[in-house]
Amino acid sequence: MTQSYEIPLTPKPQTFSVTFPNGTPVQMRLNYQFNDDRCWILDIADADGNLLVCGIPLVTGADLLGQYASLGLGAKLFVTTDGYPAEPPHWWSLGVSAHLYVEG
């Protein structure tokens, strides 16, 4: 059975731990890039803080972990935005109208 839940976020840079539905614990770090791309960037580390993947842009409409299946995280990550499902999260909207979901 597939489980999914929202990872609660706030519109500020943050580091936190999450346990994916299959029991895999990870650390996540989110930072906003104030460059020409202007987007939230996600880094994922294992439970010990060893980086697994860095620089995943939070975009809508795709499994953010799809290209990293070889890491064996056993989860999918998705971003959606209220009212405008294809709009990426802005600096002020992460955790407010833009939501990060994990499924596994």
Residue, then its C-alpha position, 0 to 999 in steps of 0.5 A: m500500500t502506498q502512503s503519502y504525506e505532506i512534509p510541513l515547511t515554512p518559507k525560510p531556509q531550513t534543515f530537518s529530518v524525515t523518515f520516508p514511508n518505507g522507514t528510510p531516515v534522511q536529512m533534508r536541507l532547503n535553501y532559496q537561490f536568489n540568482d537568475d533561476r530563483c528557486w528552492i533547492l533541496d539537498i538530501a543526506d543520510a541519517d548520519g549527514n552524508l550527502l546523497v544528492c545536492g541541488i534538486p530544484l523544487v519544480t512541480g509536475a515531476d517526481l523529484l527523486g525519479q532520476y535518483a532511484s539507484l540511491g534506494l530511498g524508496a520514496k517519491l517527492f512531489v511539489t504542488t501549488d494551491g490554485y496553480p498546480a504547475e507554478p513553482p514555489h516562490w520565496w514566500s510560498l513554500g509551506v504556505s501555498a506550495h507543498l512538498y509531499v513524500e510518497g512511498 
